[in-house]
Amino acid sequence: MKIVVVGGSGLIGARLVTMLARDGHEVVATSRRAGVDAVTGEGLAKALSGAAVVVDVLNSPSFEDAAVMKFFRTSTHNVLAAEAAAGVRHHVALSVVGTARLLGNGYFRAKLAQEKLIKASSILYSIVQATQFFEFLTTVADAATHGTAIRVPPAHVQPIAADDVARALAKIATGSPLNGTVEIGGPELFYLDELLERVLGELGTIRFDEWLGQPAGAAGASSKRVPLKENEFRLSEVPAGSVLLIGDCAVFNIEGGFCATQAMCTHRQGPLSEGSLDGTTVTCPLHGAHFNVWTGAVLRGPAEEPLKTYRVTVDGEIGRVEIPIAHAIQGA
């Protein structure tokens, strides 16, 4: 069965693509860097040709009220129209628990508009509303940081791991359409303030050698968490010999330093962040293509095209993927 994952290079999409491929499905992961843009409609018809199921896990690059509304309305309209033309039988969309109850927030208003478009379509559908992801808890903390304090209400939350979200989507995508909405959440309830305290307590950013060389009293001042900007990451998030997904890029920590490539394999858009890393060689998890992560060169097929590569700069504990302006404009 051919399944198209729209937004297949993201946090959930990359995991979902890997799971579906391992189960023997023909999977196509779309992204702007792969020539498919749901906002403009470019490449959608070709990507969806012959597909039985489409899973939409796109997220807006901006949370500003007007921008996020335009993004979800436009992209969802274009995807649904392309599905109707291609004869797609099942549309699966990832949404957020509480969408209809939190309309004071522009993001939730946009997600509700998206859900209404899906329900009004002639295509059978399943909407999966998930709670906040574990992987985004540090982002929540950054957004709630005011000076040196993090201010959040002592509200109950039930976050979920991205892997569990992907598993739920895979199960629903390969089953019969629900023509309705299902909510998913993690197995545990937490108070948000206590949970963030635990998360931040486990993600200290000062390395021992740095701490050892600091003047007395300097450690506390240096431990303040600096909010991340676009294409930035904390070095502690990428241990030696590992890979981290940053937007549409894969960041590698290998002998010799940090480097980055496009996130998706040039063969069938396999998520390289889910692949195996051996020295300077990354192996695509879908069909086994090998690439040199420093140069982007193909070391073993079936891929034929090399990977785009990007320079990584480091400032203290913060790394940044330097994407050329031409690439950034093309991917916008």
Secondary structure, DSSP 4 states (H G I P E B T S, - for coil): -EEEEETTTSHHHHHHHHHHHHTT-EEEEE-GGGT--TTT-TTHHHHHTT-SEEEE----S--SHHHHHHHHHHHHHHHHHHHHHHT--EEEEEEETTGGG-TTSHHHHHHHHHHHHHHHSSS-EEEEEE--BGGGHHHHHHHTEETTEE-----EE--B-HHHHHHHHHHHHTS---SEEEEE--S--EEHHHHHHHHHHH-----HHHHHTSPTTHHHHHTPPPPP-TTEEEGGGS-TT-EEEETTEEEEEETTEEEEEESB-TTT--BGGGSEEETTEEE-TTT--EEETTT--EEESS--SPPPEEEEEEETTEEEEE--HHHHHHH-
